Amino acid sequence: MHIGIDVGGTNTDAVLMDGTAVLAGVKQSTTPDVTSGIVSAIEELRRGHPFEGAQVTAVMIGTTHFINALVQARRLAPTAALRLGLPATRALPPLIDWPQPLREAIRARSYLAHGGYEFDGRPISPLDPEELKRHAVDMAANGVRSVAISSVFSPVNHDLEVEAAAIVAGELGPDVAISLSHEIGRIGLLERENATIINAALRELASEIVDGLTSAVRSHGIDAPIFLSQNDGTLMDEDYVRLYPVATFASGPTNSMRGAAVTSGLETCAVVDVGGTTADIGLLVNGFPRETTTEVTVAGIRTNFRMPDVLSIGIGGGSLVDTATNEVGPESVGYRLTSDALVFGGSTLTATDIAVAAGRADIGDADLVRHLDRAMVGAVLDRIAERISEAVDRMRTSAAPIPVVAVGGGSILLPDELPIFGAVHRPENYAVANAIGASIAQVGGEIDKIYAVEPGRRDAILDEVRQEAVDKAIAAGAKPRSVSIVDFDEVPIPYLPGNATRIRAKAVGDLDMGQ
Amino acid sequence: MTVSWTIDESTITDLARGAAVLGTGGGGDPYIGALLATQALREHGPVTVVSPDEVPDDALALTVAMMGAPTVMVEKLPNLDEVIAPVTALAASLGRPVTHIACAEVGGVNSTIPVAAAAALGLPLLDADGMGRAFPELQMVLPTLYGITASPLAFADEKGNTGVLRTIDNTWTERIARVAAVEMGCSIMIAGFPMTGAQAREALVPHTLSASVRIGQGILAARRENEDPVTRVAELLGGRELFSGKVVDVERATTTGFARGRARIDGADGSLTLLFQNEHLLAELDGRVLVTTPDLIMVLEHESGEPITTEGLRYGQRVRVLAAPSDERWHSPEALAMVGPGYFGYDTASHRFDGREEGAR
């Protein structure tokens, strides 16, 4: 059996799983000291379904620690950004578009050095070891404890990033962490570099958090390996988290969507998560969330992380109802639902009141909404269904039919049949869907690079890229025979000669839990 | 408009957004260009923009632009030095000081790079451009119709390499400069089309930078005032809304270096097909041609009025399609041979869109 835990901003969910069966599930408030929250969540699981520590083969954790640290600009290490590319790129140095408070929070230092490649792999200029040593000395003098190294076109060739890292490490010693951009982002220097700097600033915190989580789990006599959820829902082991904490950033919505899918038994579907204020709609393709294709701004910093593409619309259980137009939201009573809504004796007409009046849910006192006009109730619910359908339709990538899974407390607002999409699936256990999502034991490997595809070599190159992704997944801990390519993309780049093509491949397999 | 005005850091976002509208789907992501212009304005102060009517007859104006692949520019970021270098090289070759900078096109990076150049050189920028929209090739500017050639054309990379081309015609300029661009890393800066003030007044499309700023500001103002940004843009352009609907299909193929493709948009009034090659070139409603290049076809996000590039088109987007008349001169037979539907390989006669039936220009 294994344990899945999702530490959200409000709730910590935990499940004890046997394969895909849920043995026990608990939901608790997140504690400011997250470690004790995890300790008590595991205790609760034990009460629900007694087990020995030795029976647990793996613990999977999804956490918002790292993104919160960035958003709150707390506990970030003094960080230097070193870019290889001179004489190119000088006018727009690292950190150029960062918000001032975050620059200060990481006591940012920015350095430019020679190096980097052209789009076709020719060097822009050779590395200058003396220049790098001078920069390293200055970093040390300024108390830098973590370094982000980026290089022009490192997704085409990353040799110089690796060489520069060795030189800088030689000066700064083993206690200074080094993060390399080619391991973190894709084409788009500023965005990749920003993600790398964020990662660098989180490296010290990553060690602390991993140590904390480990001791919380070990205190229960569980010796099994610990994994954390990444943005795409695959897992990384604790050593990987220490190196790449930034990869956990969007695990919250991802785990929720994946959990909804696995509990409904659907691999490809649209997930509608209706909360108190918003409905969040995302798309799962082969069990993984569809990701954004454009830049994503996190805490005011432009990056090109792969984040799940989620559309939020202002419809939730607490949404206010306008009886003149039969529209709901975007204003919501939020957490005051249980005091302000009519069914709880309040005086505000909310979407939940409408659902209760229509007999879709048994919440509060139904007598308090019996006076509502039936035609109005019907019209409001029809309008909600219509807007949700429209939003799902906007999210899907083709006109092919797709099943819709509804989760979250506000999903009582949805009918059993949606316009365009038909039956709505409502899985059991959706209250702990996040933890179930975290517990899905899969690991992956991804390649995203630019290749010059010579005539007649296309198939060979595509095969190489696929194999590289598969190898990466196996290296991450996947059972070799379970690995398959789940995502593949080949995009020719306009205005570039030599059939320059951006190729992306993602391989995923089941985690080898050593059974 | 005969009063000069200035571009400072606060104007750049409006300029870039408005230029992306006039860019008719081309020009790529304006982020890097806007960032470079902002840096230049921060270091060197605001840029004075002058109407072509105010330019002395004996002025020397050049267009400044980026040539190469936008994908390279987001990786090998541009410098101010290489933006200045071709201007300086061309001035030296001509033996006269350059007095004004101009934009070759509006849209994407090529309306912000000239701002960076003007700031760094301390020169005024003309409130005008060579197209009044965006097109994919160097020679596709109105000055070509007035016998003004790209040559002598100077180019520079970030390493300090510069060159000045003197060619027999624009086709050769394009061919040789492309080869140089690839060798130099596929993102170079060029300065060319040297013209006198009198020529600039005659050959350029006037007041397109101020129009870009007005459109950019108009979109934001309409959102703020809870009015419809798309209607505001149509009014500002003297055009009208052709169609409103949902993108239901996008096909792309990158052949011969350009992003060709088609998009289908379904709406209450039928099914609109857009044909594009970097820019939107043709709009057909249920098989009937509504608008063709050189008139402007623009796709805006349904509610926000945010311009959508041809690369950014995706299934499911709610969009509204606007059309506006291009500069009159693009409809002469010689101009149509250069930028009409036939040049881009479409077997359709140029279909004159007359925005004036709906709005005043």
Chai-1 contact restraints between the chains, C-beta under 6 A:
chainA,res_idxA,chainB,res_idxB,connection_type,confidence,min_distance_angstrom,max_distance_angstrom,comment,restraint_id
A,P87,B,E158,contact,1.0,0.0,6.0,A-B,restraint_1
A,P87,B,K159,contact,1.0,0.0,6.0,A-B,restraint_2
A,A88,B,K76,contact,1.0,0.0,6.0,A-B,restraint_3
A,A88,B,E158,contact,1.0,0.0,6.0,A-B,restraint_4
A,T89,B,L77,contact,1.0,0.0,6.0,A-B,restraint_5
A,R90,B,N79,contact,1.0,0.0,6.0,A-B,restraint_6
A,A91,B,Q39,contact,1.0,0.0,6.0,A-B,restraint_7
A,A91,B,N79,contact,1.0,0.0,6.0,A-B,restraint_8
A,A91,B,L80,contact,1.0,0.0,6.0,A-B,restraint_9
A,L92,B,L35,contact,1.0,0.0,6.0,A-B,restraint_10
A,L92,B,L77,contact,1.0,0.0,6.0,A-B,restraint_11
A,E118,B,G185,contact,1.0,0.0,6.0,A-B,restraint_12
A,F119,B,V72,contact,1.0,0.0,6.0,A-B,restraint_13
A,F119,B,C186,contact,1.0,0.0,6.0,A-B,restraint_14
A,V152,B,E75,contact,1.0,0.0,6.0,A-B,restraint_15
A,V152,B,K76,contact,1.0,0.0,6.0,A-B,restraint_16
A,F153,B,E75,contact,1.0,0.0,6.0,A-B,restraint_17
A,I187,B,E75,contact,1.0,0.0,6.0,A-B,restraint_18
A,G188,B,V74,contact,1.0,0.0,6.0,A-B,restraint_19
A,L189,B,E75,contact,1.0,0.0,6.0,A-B,restraint_20
A,R394,B,G316,contact,1.0,0.0,6.0,A-B,restraint_21
A,T397,B,Y315,contact,1.0,0.0,6.0,A-B,restraint_22
A,S398,B,Y315,contact,1.0,0.0,6.0,A-B,restraint_23
A,P492,B,T254,contact,1.0,0.0,6.0,A-B,restraint_24
A,I493,B,T71,contact,1.0,0.0,6.0,A-B,restraint_25
A,P494,B,T254,contact,1.0,0.0,6.0,A-B,restraint_26
A,P494,B,A259,contact,1.0,0.0,6.0,A-B,restraint_27
A,Y495,B,A69,contact,1.0,0.0,6.0,A-B,restraint_28
A,Y495,B,G257,contact,1.0,0.0,6.0,A-B,restraint_29
A,L496,B,A69,contact,1.0,0.0,6.0,A-B,restraint_30
A,P497,B,V182,contact,1.0,0.0,6.0,A-B,restraint_31
